[in-house]
Amino acid sequence: MNIALMHHSTPPIIGGVESVLAHHARLMSAAGHNVRIVAARGERWMDAIEFVRLPLVDSLHPEILAVKRELDAGRVPPAFEDIVCRLAEDLQSAFSGMDLLIAHNVCSLNKNLALTAALHRMYRKADFPRLILWHHDLAWTTPRYLPELHPGFPWELLRTSWPGAVQVVVSDLRKRELSELDNIPPEEIHVIPNGLRLEEFLRLEERTIGLLERTGLLRAGPLLLLPVRITRRKNLEFALRVLACLRKDFPDAAVVITGPVGAHNPNNAEYLRELLQLRKALGLDTAAHFLAELEKEFLPDPVIADFYRLADALFLPSLEEGFGIPLLEAGASHCPIFCSDLPALRELGGDRVRYFSPDDTPERVAALIAGQLDGSLIFHMAAAVRRDFLWERIYDERIEPFLRSILRESAGDGVR
């Protein structure tokens, strides 16, 4: 599919819309589409993504600013039509060969009404790509823009339904506003939210990112962290049984054991084999992850720190401990702690952590964890982000199917 995306500017220009456009372009390109960015300011930031610079698309171009001053006062200056004609020619050339054009905020804000008018003039021509209007903001429903808006052309283009164009908004709020503003039936407006690239936001180590890709742990919730070596005193079989019980309340729950097989007891390799057999018997092959299967040595501290920031809780069901460094690391990471009621751990944790007896039943310990997390607004927000607002997930589940449906619809009915 040949897909063009347009905004006034693009990265490395910093802005919310610029960031969203960049994520869209990156994911579309990764999915195998030919992607072209059309903007006035910015640079080509990926070799696989074409960049076309059109100076008059800019919201800060001197000619556009001069026209905007007149428009804001309610006057359409003589230069307006000339700029619209020039832009129409530019758009025809820039979008040649494209199947879809996604215009971000171009037809909802009055930053460059000549561009809006040029696009309105061109978008239904037979050789123009199918137009998708992607609205982040709406001038006519935002009080700070209202003094700049006036009855008639071209301001009315920002609150007129564009027949044949596909309408996309980023929230249910914008859907209600657009429906009322343009008299568009709500069912004809698509809601596709913005997202977060967790790896980028948290500045995760490349090694961490690789492990997340191989394990799928970003889809877990809750994610319990066991930053320990694989030795019998760590009571890891109990952790697996607790996870099996926890998944009755939280089907996406997972545990990650970050350490290697203990180096000083030859029986530890046999212990890992026993744990893997138990994991299979409990149906946890995709939920309990021993990074020792992927990494043969201890992971470096920056990677372990990444997992603390990703985890919903530290889970430490040890049978014996002489100190308990993971409690300190979890505390420094604002990570809730569930651990065995051992003297050394109680000395460190005091009344700041949740304890359980390692002799207790897996069901009771799972209930303790479930009860605490279920009452945590922080956990529920973090789980919602991972479930609903990661860019890769939004793209795979919403954007890609949406794009293909629009292309099929265009091919089937010839809509322009």
Secondary structure, 3 states (H helix, E strand, C coil): CEEEEECCECCCCCCHHHHHHHHHHHHHHHCCCEEEEEECECCCCCCCEEEEECHHHCCCCHHHHHHHHHHHCCCCCCHHHHHHHHHHHHHHHHCCCCCEEEEECCCCCCCCHHHHHHHHHHCCCCCCCEEEEEECCCHHHCHHHHHHCCCCCCHHHHHCCCCCCEEEECCHHHHHHHHHHHCCCHHHEEECCCCECHHHHCCCCHHHHHHHHHHCHHHCECEEEECCCECHHHCHHHHHHHHHHHCCCCCECEEEECCCECCCCCCHHHHHHHHHHHHHHCCCCCCEEEHHHCCCCCCCHHHHHHHHHHCCEEEECCCCCCCCHHHHHHHHCCCCEEEECCHHHHHHHCCCCEEECCCCCHHHHHHHHHHHHHCCHHHHHHHHHHHHCEHHHHHHHHHHHHHHHHHHHHHHHCCC
